[in-house]
């Protein structure tokens, strides 16, 4: 619990300096393989430079294993097409990662989740590097939907930087979850970005209640 709260504190203590407005659009398809085991096909697209240019596309599988009622082990791989600012040079990137998520607190209409991940970024056009990320997320259930607030601290190449987000999700159908929100991301160097986000998730095959990401 201390690690999750510390991550949120690091992220929220940083000034909201930004020089760009971006958009981020997520689409997931979930397959519950057996009780407690979910395979997710994850896709994500981003724009930048005031939502005028392609930034990134990624796709890959995520495996979520519910080890205990509150504890989930996570692992995945993404293939990424990444664009550079100004020069607009696109290059491939591979990301392999693993970690855990734990529900530290829960009430009748709210919960607090902590997540910690270790990542390895591999690219033939740049130096490989690792990253450690720790997130705390506060989730609610309300008559208008499911609001959330999160703060995350990331360590990369010896530098700490933060991300925080807020938004709202709607269970529009038993197997369909929609969402929209706002995220602020610090950059590893220089000003960060304000990001408008959208979210779509479809459970194609269901054994257990949907996991919270």
C-alpha beads as a LAMMPS data file, in Angstrom:
LAMMPS data file: protein, C-alpha beads

213 atoms
212 bonds

1 atom types
1 bond types

-500.0 500.0 xlo xhi
-500.0 500.0 ylo yhi
-500.0 500.0 zlo zhi

Masses

1 110.0

Atoms # bond

1 1 1 0.000 0.000 0.000
2 1 1 2.860 2.376 0.806
3 1 1 4.390 1.805 -2.631
4 1 1 1.128 2.667 -4.403
5 1 1 0.568 5.814 -2.331
6 1 1 4.177 6.880 -2.866
7 1 1 3.731 6.481 -6.634
8 1 1 0.672 8.700 -6.593
9 1 1 2.474 11.295 -4.468
10 1 1 5.471 11.459 -6.826
11 1 1 3.214 11.894 -9.846
12 1 1 0.952 14.503 -8.291
13 1 1 3.817 16.594 -6.875
14 1 1 5.154 17.499 -10.322
15 1 1 4.154 20.714 -12.148
16 1 1 1.743 20.412 -15.088
17 1 1 4.085 21.881 -17.697
18 1 1 3.069 20.868 -21.208
19 1 1 3.724 21.931 -24.784
20 1 1 1.450 19.541 -26.670
21 1 1 -2.105 18.222 -26.811
22 1 1 -2.421 14.562 -27.780
23 1 1 -5.111 11.922 -28.119
24 1 1 -5.002 8.271 -27.069
25 1 1 -7.485 5.599 -28.151
26 1 1 -7.567 2.096 -26.613
27 1 1 -9.467 -0.971 -27.852
28 1 1 -9.304 -4.323 -26.016
29 1 1 -10.804 -7.744 -26.676
30 1 1 -10.913 -10.113 -23.680
31 1 1 -11.039 -13.913 -23.735
32 1 1 -11.608 -15.641 -20.381
33 1 1 -9.732 -18.888 -20.935
34 1 1 -10.819 -20.421 -17.622
35 1 1 -11.863 -19.054 -14.222
36 1 1 -9.243 -16.520 -13.157
37 1 1 -7.337 -16.560 -16.480
38 1 1 -7.955 -13.797 -19.033
39 1 1 -6.144 -13.262 -22.322
40 1 1 -6.508 -9.749 -23.675
41 1 1 -5.732 -8.532 -27.190
42 1 1 -4.703 -4.924 -26.628
43 1 1 -4.462 -2.189 -29.265
44 1 1 -3.654 1.486 -28.807
45 1 1 -3.285 4.443 -31.161
46 1 1 -1.950 7.911 -30.311
47 1 1 -1.691 11.274 -32.032
48 1 1 0.475 14.254 -31.074
49 1 1 1.492 17.748 -32.210
50 1 1 -1.901 19.143 -31.209
51 1 1 -3.712 16.016 -32.439
52 1 1 -2.482 16.655 -36.004
53 1 1 0.031 13.818 -36.546
54 1 1 0.426 10.079 -35.938
55 1 1 2.401 9.312 -32.790
56 1 1 2.182 5.610 -32.006
57 1 1 0.347 2.371 -32.688
58 1 1 0.787 -0.765 -30.626
59 1 1 -0.752 -4.217 -30.503
60 1 1 -0.112 -7.298 -28.423
61 1 1 -1.384 -9.916 -25.959
62 1 1 -1.759 -9.494 -22.198
63 1 1 -2.249 -12.437 -19.828
64 1 1 -3.972 -11.743 -16.481
65 1 1 -4.019 -14.489 -13.842
66 1 1 -6.068 -13.928 -10.696
67 1 1 -3.851 -15.682 -8.145
68 1 1 -5.964 -14.604 -5.164
69 1 1 -9.239 -12.633 -4.908
70 1 1 -7.311 -9.345 -4.590
71 1 1 -4.046 -10.254 -6.342
72 1 1 -3.551 -10.537 -10.117
73 1 1 -0.327 -11.404 -11.943
74 1 1 0.154 -9.602 -15.283
75 1 1 2.410 -10.130 -18.287
76 1 1 2.444 -9.048 -21.905
77 1 1 4.181 -8.087 -25.117
78 1 1 3.575 -5.132 -27.490
79 1 1 4.735 -4.549 -31.024
80 1 1 4.953 -0.763 -31.451
81 1 1 5.271 1.579 -34.406
82 1 1 6.664 4.814 -32.967
83 1 1 6.882 8.185 -34.729
84 1 1 9.392 10.941 -33.899
85 1 1 8.456 14.560 -33.363
86 1 1 9.225 17.120 -36.087
87 1 1 11.153 14.682 -38.348
88 1 1 8.263 12.181 -38.462
89 1 1 10.473 9.120 -38.729
90 1 1 8.649 5.873 -37.868
91 1 1 10.553 2.964 -36.297
92 1 1 9.622 -0.373 -34.656
93 1 1 9.812 -1.037 -30.925
94 1 1 9.211 -4.185 -28.887
95 1 1 8.098 -4.091 -25.256
96 1 1 8.067 -7.099 -22.917
97 1 1 6.713 -6.599 -19.421
98 1 1 5.402 -8.268 -16.277
99 1 1 4.155 -7.402 -12.815
100 1 1 1.227 -7.477 -10.447
101 1 1 -1.933 -5.666 -9.399
102 1 1 -3.433 -5.697 -5.915
103 1 1 -6.697 -4.333 -4.499
104 1 1 -5.532 -2.707 -1.276
105 1 1 -8.839 -1.223 -0.130
106 1 1 -12.473 -1.631 -1.075
107 1 1 -15.808 -0.259 0.082
108 1 1 -19.372 -0.593 -1.094
109 1 1 -18.909 1.784 -4.030
110 1 1 -15.147 2.383 -4.249
111 1 1 -11.781 0.611 -4.314
112 1 1 -8.054 1.381 -4.403
113 1 1 -5.773 -0.671 -6.654
114 1 1 -1.988 -0.669 -6.789
115 1 1 0.028 -1.882 -9.779
116 1 1 3.762 -2.407 -10.282
117 1 1 5.344 -3.366 -13.625
118 1 1 8.850 -3.976 -14.959
119 1 1 9.338 -3.394 -18.705
120 1 1 12.056 -3.989 -21.292
121 1 1 12.017 -1.845 -24.450
122 1 1 13.888 -3.267 -27.448
123 1 1 14.484 -1.513 -30.775
124 1 1 17.015 -2.041 -33.608
125 1 1 17.197 1.740 -34.058
126 1 1 17.876 2.842 -30.486
127 1 1 19.475 1.630 -27.258
128 1 1 17.473 -0.945 -25.326
129 1 1 16.299 0.239 -21.924
130 1 1 14.257 -0.836 -18.933
131 1 1 11.511 0.945 -17.023
132 1 1 9.849 0.469 -13.637
133 1 1 6.368 1.864 -13.089
134 1 1 4.099 2.031 -10.026
135 1 1 0.489 3.195 -10.134
136 1 1 -2.261 3.822 -7.603
137 1 1 -5.861 4.031 -8.864
138 1 1 -9.035 5.053 -7.034
139 1 1 -12.202 3.586 -8.624
140 1 1 -15.828 4.485 -7.915
141 1 1 -19.259 3.179 -8.828
142 1 1 -21.976 5.802 -9.240
143 1 1 -25.353 6.266 -10.969
144 1 1 -23.610 8.024 -13.900
145 1 1 -20.906 5.389 -14.417
146 1 1 -17.529 4.392 -12.982
147 1 1 -15.202 7.383 -12.352
148 1 1 -11.498 6.803 -11.691
149 1 1 -8.431 8.816 -10.635
150 1 1 -4.859 7.538 -10.893
151 1 1 -1.281 8.615 -10.281
152 1 1 1.798 6.811 -11.562
153 1 1 5.559 7.174 -10.983
154 1 1 7.979 5.800 -13.593
155 1 1 11.735 5.224 -13.345
156 1 1 13.670 5.176 -16.622
157 1 1 17.413 5.575 -17.151
158 1 1 17.783 6.877 -13.614
159 1 1 15.092 9.573 -14.022
160 1 1 11.733 9.667 -12.225
161 1 1 8.724 11.183 -13.966
162 1 1 4.973 11.059 -13.453
163 1 1 1.609 10.512 -15.075
164 1 1 -1.852 11.108 -13.714
165 1 1 -5.296 10.615 -15.128
166 1 1 -9.023 10.920 -14.475
167 1 1 -12.009 9.699 -16.410
168 1 1 -15.319 7.895 -16.524
169 1 1 -16.262 4.412 -17.778
170 1 1 -19.691 3.059 -18.668
171 1 1 -20.852 -0.571 -18.766
172 1 1 -23.170 -0.059 -21.745
173 1 1 -23.805 -3.785 -22.210
174 1 1 -22.885 -6.917 -20.256
175 1 1 -19.766 -7.455 -22.382
176 1 1 -19.027 -3.892 -23.546
177 1 1 -17.200 -1.211 -21.546
178 1 1 -16.697 2.338 -22.841
179 1 1 -14.683 5.174 -21.360
180 1 1 -13.339 8.683 -21.839
181 1 1 -10.913 10.789 -19.839
182 1 1 -7.928 13.068 -19.490
183 1 1 -4.286 12.234 -18.794
184 1 1 -1.240 14.373 -18.102
185 1 1 2.127 12.818 -18.956
186 1 1 5.482 14.184 -17.982
187 1 1 8.208 13.615 -20.568
188 1 1 11.532 12.024 -19.699
189 1 1 13.050 15.395 -20.686
190 1 1 11.258 18.674 -21.376
191 1 1 7.583 19.634 -21.035
192 1 1 4.889 16.976 -20.960
193 1 1 1.569 16.529 -22.759
194 1 1 -2.143 16.895 -22.116
195 1 1 -3.931 13.827 -23.522
196 1 1 -7.592 13.216 -24.364
197 1 1 -8.384 9.506 -24.017
198 1 1 -11.070 7.092 -25.237
199 1 1 -11.537 3.444 -24.261
200 1 1 -13.438 0.453 -25.692
201 1 1 -13.416 -3.091 -24.301
202 1 1 -15.354 -6.131 -25.470
203 1 1 -15.381 -9.454 -23.639
204 1 1 -15.654 -11.973 -26.453
205 1 1 -15.689 -14.990 -24.150
206 1 1 -16.501 -14.674 -20.450
207 1 1 -16.020 -16.944 -17.440
208 1 1 -15.365 -14.436 -14.649
209 1 1 -16.219 -10.779 -13.944
210 1 1 -14.090 -8.362 -16.006
211 1 1 -10.705 -7.369 -14.575
212 1 1 -9.925 -3.761 -13.751
213 1 1 -7.006 -2.365 -15.752

Bonds

1 1 1 2
2 1 2 3
3 1 3 4
4 1 4 5
5 1 5 6
6 1 6 7
7 1 7 8
8 1 8 9
9 1 9 10
10 1 10 11
11 1 11 12
12 1 12 13
13 1 13 14
14 1 14 15
15 1 15 16
16 1 16 17
17 1 17 18
18 1 18 19
19 1 19 20
20 1 20 21
21 1 21 22
22 1 22 23
23 1 23 24
24 1 24 25
25 1 25 26
26 1 26 27
27 1 27 28
28 1 28 29
29 1 29 30
30 1 30 31
31 1 31 32
32 1 32 33
33 1 33 34
34 1 34 35
35 1 35 36
36 1 36 37
37 1 37 38
38 1 38 39
39 1 39 40
40 1 40 41
41 1 41 42
42 1 42 43
43 1 43 44
44 1 44 45
45 1 45 46
46 1 46 47
47 1 47 48
48 1 48 49
49 1 49 50
50 1 50 51
51 1 51 52
52 1 52 53
53 1 53 54
54 1 54 55
55 1 55 56
56 1 56 57
57 1 57 58
58 1 58 59
59 1 59 60
60 1 60 61
61 1 61 62
62 1 62 63
63 1 63 64
64 1 64 65
65 1 65 66
66 1 66 67
67 1 67 68
68 1 68 69
69 1 69 70
70 1 70 71
71 1 71 72
72 1 72 73
73 1 73 74
74 1 74 75
75 1 75 76
76 1 76 77
77 1 77 78
78 1 78 79
79 1 79 80
80 1 80 81
81 1 81 82
82 1 82 83
83 1 83 84
84 1 84 85
85 1 85 86
86 1 86 87
87 1 87 88
88 1 88 89
89 1 89 90
90 1 90 91
91 1 91 92
92 1 92 93
93 1 93 94
94 1 94 95
95 1 95 96
96 1 96 97
97 1 97 98
98 1 98 99
99 1 99 100
100 1 100 101
101 1 101 102
102 1 102 103
103 1 103 104
104 1 104 105
105 1 105 106
106 1 106 107
107 1 107 108
108 1 108 109
109 1 109 110
110 1 110 111
111 1 111 112
112 1 112 113
113 1 113 114
114 1 114 115
115 1 115 116
116 1 116 117
117 1 117 118
118 1 118 119
119 1 119 120
120 1 120 121
121 1 121 122
122 1 122 123
123 1 123 124
124 1 124 125
125 1 125 126
126 1 126 127
127 1 127 128
128 1 128 129
129 1 129 130
130 1 130 131
131 1 131 132
132 1 132 133
133 1 133 134
134 1 134 135
135 1 135 136
136 1 136 137
137 1 137 138
138 1 138 139
139 1 139 140
140 1 140 141
141 1 141 142
142 1 142 143
143 1 143 144
144 1 144 145
145 1 145 146
146 1 146 147
147 1 147 148
148 1 148 149
149 1 149 150
150 1 150 151
151 1 151 152
152 1 152 153
153 1 153 154
154 1 154 155
155 1 155 156
156 1 156 157
157 1 157 158
158 1 158 159
159 1 159 160
160 1 160 161
161 1 161 162
162 1 162 163
163 1 163 164
164 1 164 165
165 1 165 166
166 1 166 167
167 1 167 168
168 1 168 169
169 1 169 170
170 1 170 171
171 1 171 172
172 1 172 173
173 1 173 174
174 1 174 175
175 1 175 176
176 1 176 177
177 1 177 178
178 1 178 179
179 1 179 180
180 1 180 181
181 1 181 182
182 1 182 183
183 1 183 184
184 1 184 185
185 1 185 186
186 1 186 187
187 1 187 188
188 1 188 189
189 1 189 190
190 1 190 191
191 1 191 192
192 1 192 193
193 1 193 194
194 1 194 195
195 1 195 196
196 1 196 197
197 1 197 198
198 1 198 199
199 1 199 200
200 1 200 201
201 1 201 202
202 1 202 203
203 1 203 204
204 1 204 205
205 1 205 206
206 1 206 207
207 1 207 208
208 1 208 209
209 1 209 210
210 1 210 211
211 1 211 212
212 1 212 213
